[in-house]
Amino acid sequence: MGKGQRSQPMYSNEIIEAPQDAGKLASSGVFQTVPASSSSLLGHNDIEYGSVAVSAPAETKVQTAPKELPHEKPHEVQDIPFFTLMTTYMSFLLLVVLAHFEDFFGKIFMPKQYVQVRVQNGYAPMVSDFESMWSRHVYARMRDCFNRPIGGVAGGHVELIDRVTHDYNKSFQFTGKLQNVLNLASYNYLGFAQSEGPCADKVEEAMREHGIAHASSRIETGCSKLLVETEEMVARFMGTEAAIIVSMGYATNSLTMPSLVSKGCLIISDELNHSSLIAGSRLSGAVIRVFRHNDTRDLEKQLRRSISQGQPRTHRPWKKIMVVVEGLYSMEGEFCNLHKLIEMRNKYKFYLFVDEAHSIGALGKRGRGICDHFNVDPREIDILMGTFTKSFGAAGGYIAGSKALIDHLRVNSYAAVYSEAMSVPVLAQVSSSMRMIMGEDREHALEGQQRLDQLALNSKYFAKGLKKLGFMILGDPGSPIVPLLLFNPAKMPAFSRECLKRNIAVVVVSYPATPIIAGRVRFCISASHTREDLDYALEQVSEIGDMLMLKFHKDVINQDTKKLK
């Protein structure tokens, strides 16, 4: 059964032919590697930025990335103080008890405030009191930390529209003032979210030539010359045969996966995958099984069990098996174990789907994402997905792969058939920023590489600074996402408000986006941040950490410093 898992193509043979083997495609010369001399243009060594995406001979062991990464939890996470864990659990328990207590007596003495969770005229409430308890009693207490309106470009700094509340976050009133803050909350990794500059000029030129939108889906009259050229550029950028562009990043996953797998197929998904991948998996009708985060051993157990047992009840072989992972996990700042996944793909013959929403443009010396970072041929991956909302300062997403796969998606994906074609300004932003990263913009040939280098420097500098201060952080070295663990639910709004007082915008994240005890603040580093910006942030975060007692490893670092002296 193991040999027959990929015998049936990802799509119907009645529509198009099955895709060629990845090895044949690589040997055919279609995949062009960068000359070895191009590494000299980068100006930094491999130790600082990771492996270069340059093809190396098999016997050259210096440039070959390790086959399997340990991907164990960082040492800091393994050493969580018992007192911190106990108080975190007790805090959530106290919140739940007080919430039930408040609801019980509130329904008796203040019934008008609970009308929306009661049965009215025979109609059941749209949302029950238990379902809405978390949002009413936990989220409502820190609602001022979210949905903060901005009044300008979300660059390295951003203008926040000031607002106040007089009824404990039930409503807000604008004061008419603007607050300039350091932006550590936006996914503006390469700093392309700008209102001025070469990309903005290209967007303006495109709107004058092509208008604003095509007011149609792609399959009808929305297939413009600009869209076709941008898709060809995306395929060239990714190193694949073809690519298709979708106007919404979330829909790129949720509306594409049902056209790849269906009933009788199996999806094995990482437990920390994005909700768009979860939604797409559920819509597909395939059987879904989950493996522990970044644990390739657990994945192999799932594969061996699933292949040997087959489908439930009938025990027939699976039509297709697809493993779904992310290149860079947005809440953990961790990379997938790509080399091991490809090794297992070749062994167990499953399809590999990699979501590069956060890694594309942000990882690798050439900005080609997780494949570039690990020096992997992108044709070794069956489906490469990514979005333009992060590194490119635009919107929407793409699917890249073989021509047969993309031709199938053009006529079978809900996103291609029913959703509107990407608007002209967004297409122009994508194409102009991508050309700059690729070095094809003659007037700004080096600017794209400078942004990539600056992002890599900023990411490692900020993460190392937090570690030296004694904070407990997650993530792999070089990740532009740096999560700092807060644990206690009361510390999340306190941290966000203290940062805002110091003119720093951050995002705090809690359950259900993270495990219930692993509340955190997620710093998003950008190439638009200067060294002064990062030093100021580290200084202010250090003060807040002392105030909220977040430096769990301060004593360990002090002991190491004494030993060095």
ABEGO torsion letter per residue (X at the ends): XAAAAAABBABBAAABBBBBBAAAAAAAGABBBBBAAAAAAAGBBAAAAEBBBBBBBAABAAABBBABBAGBBBAAAAABBAAAAAAAAAAAAAAAAAAAAAAAAAAAABAAAAAAABBBGGBBBABBAAAAAAAAAAAAAAAAABGBBBABBBBABBBBBBBBBAAGGABBBBAGBBBBBBBAABABAAGABBABEAAAAAAAAAAAAAEABAGBBAABAABBAAAAAAAAAAAAAAGBABBBBBABAAAAAAAAAAAABBBGBBBBBBAABBAAAAAAAAAAGBBBBBBBBGBAAAAAAAAAAAAAAEBBGAGBBBABBBBBBBABBAAAGBBBBAAAAAAAAAAAGBBBBBBAAAABGABEAAGAEAAAAAGBBAAABABBBBBAABAAGBBEBBBBEBAAAAAAAAAABAAAAABBBBBAAAAAAAAAAAAAAAGABAABAAAAAAAAAAAAAAAAAAAAAAAAAGBBBBEBBGBABBBBBAGBAAAAAAAAAAAAAAGBBBBBBBOAABBAAABBBBBBBBAABBAAAAAAAAAAAAAAAAAAGABAAAAAAAAAAAAAX
